[in-house]
Amino acid sequence: MRIISAELIGWRNYEHQSLEFESSPTILVGPNGQGKTNFIEALVYSALGHSHRTASDAILVKSGAPEAIIRMTVQHDTRRLAVDLRVTGSGANTIRVNGAVTKRRELARLLPLVLFAPEDMELVRGEPEHRRMFLNDLVAESSPALAGDIADYDRVLRQRNTLLKSLRATSSIPTGTLSTWTESLIGLATRIMVARRHIVDELSPRLSAHYGAIASSSDFANVTMSESIPNDTAEPDIAKALRTLFHVKQRDEIDRGSTLFGPHRDDMLIVLNDLPARTHSSQGEAWSCALSLRLAQVDIVRRDSIAGDPVVVLDDVFSELDAGRRVRLGEHLAGIEHLIITAADVATIPASLVGRQHTVVGGRIDD
């Protein structure tokens, strides 16, 4: 897939900006703080339906603007899509594709995109929530139905937690309303956990292969799930295991006012030479793990995509790498249909990825 054009109105520090993408790679160059990442964030929002930097839509709207607008045209073979997103920051956002109202959950498959960013270090060194979001994005890109399950799970989880908090002062354990929310949660949780397991099974060998190439070493990297149910639970028994835990630990959940089991409590473990990379990796090893995980994501998204290659975006990544890793990463990405790169210093971009350059200064991108 290729992005043909993008237009931003009232987005972050952009008052009104249009850009035609004439070739790949597309390179945005400029000092830090001028708007390179803000522009990339708009592309990510159009593809995933959320920002990779903030959970609050309100701060995406430029001060004084009534709303932020993203218009983007993308093409795969002869199929062209016009995307129009309007972000209010308060109230419902609107998404239209070729003029038709579209659900947020449908964007990922229509506009496949993989982002490499400095924040990816959090996938290796950060809290479990970063890895859960990574898995959820991959699951959502694989199936609109599963994207719906993830959204529904978040909604049911909030409702169940609200009920648990309200029951703290109750002397007897209710079996009605709580059981209803619990059963709804179990059904959604089971489908999400099965989907995550399948994704991790596909990620692991790809991660290992990419890690060996990027790090240029014989070290072995892989990923595995760490779940809030026993890790040896077979897929047909996931619902039963969750139901048992919710029954046995119901009083604990009420006392804490929180749901203690399910995909919101799980983690994806990145393992390097049989040790957790989160605590047993050097800076270079951690970066190689993060990059390899994104490369594995490109493989999976490409395989499942109805729109060809995902657009691959590298936001100020090369400055974080030594010369050898820059070259090897560039070689891995040279065949991508549309590659978008940002850099403060163009000299950090490997020679294999030279392309059309645009300068970004003060929320303006030259043509």
PyMOL commands that set and color helices and strands:
alter all, ss='L'
color gray80, all
select helices_A, chain A and resi 36-48+58-60+104-110+118-125+128-142+144-166+177-215+235-248+250-256+263-265+283-304+318-320+323-333+346-348+351-353
alter helices_A, ss='H'
color red, helices_A
select strands_A, chain A and resi 2-11+14-20+26-29+68-76+79-87+94-97+100-101+113-116+221-226+267-272+275-276+311-315+339-343+356-361+364-365
alter strands_A, ss='S'
color yellow, strands_A
deselect
rebuild
show_as cartoon
